Amino acid sequence: MRSKYYIGSQGWDVKQSCPQYINENDCFNFQIKKQQRFQLMKGQVEQQKGATKTVKKVKTTNKKAPVRLWVKAVFTGFRRSKVQQNENQALLKIEHVNDVASSRFYWGKRVAYIYKAHSLKNNTKFRAIWGRISKSHGSNGVVTARFGRNLPPRAIGSTLRVFLYPNRA
Amino acid sequence: MPAKKRTTRIGNWYKSDDEKVHFVRRRKAPRPSQLRKISPGQVLILLAGRFQGKRVVFLKQLKSGLLLVTGPFKINGVPLKRVNQAYVIPTSTKVDIKGVDASKIEDEYFKRTEAQRRKNEKGFWAKRGELTEEQQVAEKKRLDEKRKTQKSIDDALVATIRKTSLLKQYLGARFSIGKTTRPHDLIF
């Protein structure tokens, strides 16, 4: 029982250290908060005892926990040579992606550069420039993205959001 | 006897070739997009929208190609829903959907009614958005029926889900990318 909740705790590379637990199923286990984990265990223990009174329903979802379904990527600059650059193609360094094989997963995925503006549009001050990852660049996992409108140069160094859709699997 | 008058004019010019018949490529029935590695009963992760990150049970593919999916509603708040394949990650977890009958639900179930379309009218058109008595009654009836359909499908599902340990909690939890999660390495 204990191993199910402690394996794969954050900050530890699951795939390398524990190959039999690279199942996404197991990644979920450590997302349950400590308190809820305890309640779960408590609930299950009570069931095992064969208690006649009904076990209190345990809420295991933390509804207010933020959920991130995008991967961080840094906009390192435009595709360029020493003295010339092509602003139509943006180079993105995706977090934890260090080789071409890994970067292949992200081909076609949608990317957004999100920034804040002063005025309200569509009831929000946040705006986005959408694009897609078009190809790999070099051998270290850097990736080229093309946007609906080219990224502004002030975005260089900022974090973009690489979403997991469209899923090509 | 007067000659029969021509009703149409003969122009000075007419085409020497036969009129080209425009070739219409018409399918007899629209073919839904191919299901990629997804089978009924599989748990999917929604990638976008209001329910992003939620794990959801796949029921069947509709004729439009979209996937029919349910939370179940009691477990994670996701109702019967249509999802595009590309906006979903299939996982290896499967739920037995033997007792679940989703055959009656098709794309028409999700069609927006007039009352729905006009519900959010504001300003000048606000009056148009107000429902008449008949429309209110019809709306209520429609929502009641929706709840019934949801319940009829979910009851069998939830019963099966309760049998597997932790599956209910699994479906209730949301998928999230953490600090060291590498989606390209994850095996779902």
HADDOCK unambig.tbl for C-alpha pairs under 7 A between the chains (distance, minus, plus):
assign (segid A and resid 10 and name CA) (segid B and resid 180 and name CA) 6.98 0.50 0.50
assign (segid A and resid 11 and name CA) (segid B and resid 179 and name CA) 6.89 0.50 0.50
assign (segid A and resid 11 and name CA) (segid B and resid 180 and name CA) 6.06 0.50 0.50
assign (segid A and resid 13 and name CA) (segid B and resid 180 and name CA) 6.82 0.50 0.50
assign (segid A and resid 22 and name CA) (segid B and resid 186 and name CA) 6.61 0.50 0.50
assign (segid A and resid 22 and name CA) (segid B and resid 187 and name CA) 6.43 0.50 0.50
assign (segid A and resid 23 and name CA) (segid B and resid 187 and name CA) 5.64 0.50 0.50
assign (segid A and resid 23 and name CA) (segid B and resid 188 and name CA) 6.15 0.50 0.50
assign (segid A and resid 24 and name CA) (segid B and resid 186 and name CA) 6.46 0.50 0.50
assign (segid A and resid 24 and name CA) (segid B and resid 187 and name CA) 6.10 0.50 0.50
assign (segid A and resid 24 and name CA) (segid B and resid 188 and name CA) 5.09 0.50 0.50
assign (segid A and resid 60 and name CA) (segid B and resid 169 and name CA) 6.34 0.50 0.50
assign (segid A and resid 61 and name CA) (segid B and resid 172 and name CA) 6.10 0.50 0.50
assign (segid A and resid 61 and name CA) (segid B and resid 173 and name CA) 5.40 0.50 0.50
assign (segid A and resid 67 and name CA) (segid B and resid 53 and name CA) 6.95 0.50 0.50
assign (segid A and resid 67 and name CA) (segid B and resid 176 and name CA) 5.07 0.50 0.50
assign (segid A and resid 68 and name CA) (segid B and resid 176 and name CA) 5.03 0.50 0.50
assign (segid A and resid 68 and name CA) (segid B and resid 177 and name CA) 5.35 0.50 0.50
assign (segid A and resid 69 and name CA) (segid B and resid 47 and name CA) 6.70 0.50 0.50
assign (segid A and resid 69 and name CA) (segid B and resid 53 and name CA) 6.72 0.50 0.50
assign (segid A and resid 69 and name CA) (segid B and resid 176 and name CA) 5.78 0.50 0.50
assign (segid A and resid 69 and name CA) (segid B and resid 177 and name CA) 5.84 0.50 0.50
assign (segid A and resid 96 and name CA) (segid B and resid 182 and name CA) 6.47 0.50 0.50
assign (segid A and resid 102 and name CA) (segid B and resid 184 and name CA) 6.00 0.50 0.50
assign (segid A and resid 105 and name CA) (segid B and resid 184 and name CA) 5.66 0.50 0.50
assign (segid A and resid 164 and name CA) (segid B and resid 47 and name CA) 6.71 0.50 0.50
assign (segid A and resid 165 and name CA) (segid B and resid 47 and name CA) 6.62 0.50 0.50
assign (segid A and resid 165 and name CA) (segid B and resid 86 and name CA) 6.23 0.50 0.50
assign (segid A and resid 165 and name CA) (segid B and resid 87 and name CA) 5.36 0.50 0.50
assign (segid A and resid 166 and name CA) (segid B and resid 86 and name CA) 4.61 0.50 0.50
assign (segid A and resid 166 and name CA) (segid B and resid 87 and name CA) 5.66 0.50 0.50
assign (segid A and resid 167 and name CA) (segid B and resid 86 and name CA) 4.61 0.50 0.50
assign (segid A and resid 167 and name CA) (segid B and resid 87 and name CA) 6.08 0.50 0.50
assign (segid A and resid 167 and name CA) (segid B and resid 88 and name CA) 6.60 0.50 0.50
assign (segid A and resid 167 and name CA) (segid B and resid 89 and name CA) 6.77 0.50 0.50
assign (segid A and resid 168 and name CA) (segid B and resid 86 and name CA) 6.60 0.50 0.50
